[in-house]
Amino acid sequence: MKTLYISDLDGTLLNEQAELSDYSVAGLNRFIKSGMHFSIATARTGASALQLLNRVALNQPLVLMNGVLVYDLEAERFVKKELLSKSALTQINEAIRKTGQTGLMYGLEAERMTTYYQNLEIKPLQDFVEERKKKFNKKFVKIDDFASISAEIIYFCFLNTYQNIEILLHELKRINDIRIEMYQDIYSDDLWYLEVFNGNASKYNGVMYLREQYGFDQVIGFGDNLNDIPLFKACDAAYAVNNAKQEVKEAATAVIGANYEDGVVKWLNASKREMEV
């Protein structure tokens, strides 16, 4: 049976420092070398995800940005992408202006991604951008108006306190044909992410695409946060790390070790030993 093992990154495969431990790197490389099909399904872009996993010999397509993109490593291209419609973009920009919120807009031009911003007045957003510039060498472009960009727009990301995010959420809920993911930042007590993208995009649809297009008979998933529940629904078995949100644990087949205990790789180790007995 051809099985895909697929894991979320932050809070699941990565530790509390948002890094992959040496133990997990060694384990994943050993599994992949022995023939295991392993991939990730993350809210991150390819640039940051691949940098975080640069010591792992990944060879399966990746589900990125909550399912907006599927990237084939061997073909070195996006094999699936979900774009925001012009109507949705107009309404999203109206909601941004009405609520006075600010965030990031992601666009594709000739398969290259650029992230745009109008201002960085919110410190958490400024910190988000600066970290990704320094750590992942990502490109951010300041513009006067999101509506002026002609690229293929795929994603919006907002980072703020729950109270401020909720104001924008209320307006965005009026828009058809979009999907909204809202979840707490696992590295902070009072910050929330609000992500907006095409209504057809989700970790569920991304994983189902991999199952169908790459011939997987079985999918086993791992996650920790609310945006991993759609991932779990696409899996034959799904495991929540011990630090996961309660809702995620309730949606899981079982609960395994925490992210800071290398829970995913230790579960894979135990599972492999059972199969060899």
ChimeraX attribute file (.defattr): number of C-alpha atoms within 10 A of each C-alpha:
attribute: neighborCount
match mode: 1-to-1
recipient: residues
	/A:1	6
	/A:2	12
	/A:3	16
	/A:4	23
	/A:5	18
	/A:6	25
	/A:7	25
	/A:8	26
	/A:9	24
	/A:10	24
	/A:11	24
	/A:12	28
	/A:13	27
	/A:14	23
	/A:15	19
	/A:16	15
	/A:17	11
	/A:18	16
	/A:19	16
	/A:20	23
	/A:21	17
	/A:22	11
	/A:23	12
	/A:24	21
	/A:25	16
	/A:26	13
	/A:27	19
	/A:28	22
	/A:29	17
	/A:30	14
	/A:31	16
	/A:32	17
	/A:33	12
	/A:34	9
	/A:35	9
	/A:36	18
	/A:37	19
	/A:38	23
	/A:39	21
	/A:40	22
	/A:41	29
	/A:42	24
	/A:43	23
	/A:44	16
	/A:45	17
	/A:46	18
	/A:47	15
	/A:48	15
	/A:49	20
	/A:50	15
	/A:51	13
	/A:52	17
	/A:53	16
	/A:54	12
	/A:55	14
	/A:56	18
	/A:57	14
	/A:58	20
	/A:59	14
	/A:60	20
	/A:61	24
	/A:62	27
	/A:63	33
	/A:64	25
	/A:65	23
	/A:66	28
	/A:67	27
	/A:68	25
	/A:69	25
	/A:70	25
	/A:71	18
	/A:72	16
	/A:73	14
	/A:74	10
	/A:75	9
	/A:76	9
	/A:77	13
	/A:78	17
	/A:79	14
	/A:80	16
	/A:81	17
	/A:82	19
	/A:83	18
	/A:84	23
	/A:85	15
	/A:86	12
	/A:87	11
	/A:88	17
	/A:89	20
	/A:90	12
	/A:91	16
	/A:92	23
	/A:93	15
	/A:94	15
	/A:95	21
	/A:96	16
	/A:97	12
	/A:98	12
	/A:99	15
	/A:100	11
	/A:101	19
	/A:102	21
	/A:103	21
	/A:104	22
	/A:105	22
	/A:106	19
	/A:107	20
	/A:108	17
	/A:109	11
	/A:110	7
	/A:111	10
	/A:112	9
	/A:113	20
	/A:114	16
	/A:115	19
	/A:116	21
	/A:117	20
	/A:118	15
	/A:119	16
	/A:120	16
	/A:121	11
	/A:122	13
	/A:123	11
	/A:124	16
	/A:125	20
	/A:126	14
	/A:127	12
	/A:128	12
	/A:129	19
	/A:130	15
	/A:131	13
	/A:132	15
	/A:133	13
	/A:134	9
	/A:135	12
	/A:136	15
	/A:137	13
	/A:138	17
	/A:139	13
	/A:140	18
	/A:141	11
	/A:142	13
	/A:143	13
	/A:144	11
	/A:145	12
	/A:146	19
	/A:147	13
	/A:148	8
	/A:149	13
	/A:150	10
	/A:151	13
	/A:152	18
	/A:153	24
	/A:154	23
	/A:155	23
	/A:156	22
	/A:157	19
	/A:158	20
	/A:159	25
	/A:160	22
	/A:161	16
	/A:162	17
	/A:163	11
	/A:164	15
	/A:165	19
	/A:166	15
	/A:167	15
	/A:168	21
	/A:169	19
	/A:170	11
	/A:171	16
	/A:172	21
	/A:173	12
	/A:174	11
	/A:175	14
	/A:176	12
	/A:177	12
	/A:178	19
	/A:179	18
	/A:180	19
	/A:181	16
	/A:182	19
	/A:183	15
	/A:184	19
	/A:185	18
	/A:186	17
	/A:187	12
	/A:188	9
	/A:189	9
	/A:190	12
	/A:191	19
	/A:192	21
	/A:193	18
	/A:194	22
	/A:195	22
	/A:196	23
	/A:197	28
	/A:198	22
	/A:199	15
	/A:200	17
	/A:201	23
	/A:202	28
	/A:203	28
	/A:204	22
	/A:205	19
	/A:206	26
	/A:207	29
	/A:208	18
	/A:209	19
	/A:210	20
	/A:211	19
	/A:212	10
	/A:213	9
	/A:214	13
	/A:215	12
	/A:216	16
	/A:217	12
	/A:218	15
	/A:219	22
	/A:220	19
	/A:221	28
	/A:222	28
	/A:223	34
	/A:224	30
	/A:225	23
	/A:226	18
	/A:227	21
	/A:228	26
	/A:229	22
	/A:230	18
	/A:231	28
	/A:232	26
	/A:233	18
	/A:234	21
	/A:235	23
	/A:236	13
	/A:237	16
	/A:238	26
	/A:239	27
	/A:240	32
	/A:241	28
	/A:242	22
	/A:243	21
	/A:244	23
	/A:245	15
	/A:246	14
	/A:247	13
	/A:248	23
	/A:249	23
	/A:250	13
	/A:251	17
	/A:252	23
	/A:253	16
	/A:254	13
	/A:255	21
	/A:256	21
	/A:257	18
	/A:258	19
	/A:259	27
	/A:260	21
	/A:261	19
	/A:262	22
	/A:263	25
	/A:264	26
	/A:265	20
	/A:266	16
	/A:267	15
	/A:268	15
	/A:269	14
	/A:270	10
	/A:271	11
	/A:272	13
	/A:273	10
	/A:274	9
	/A:275	7
	/A:276	6
	/A:277	5
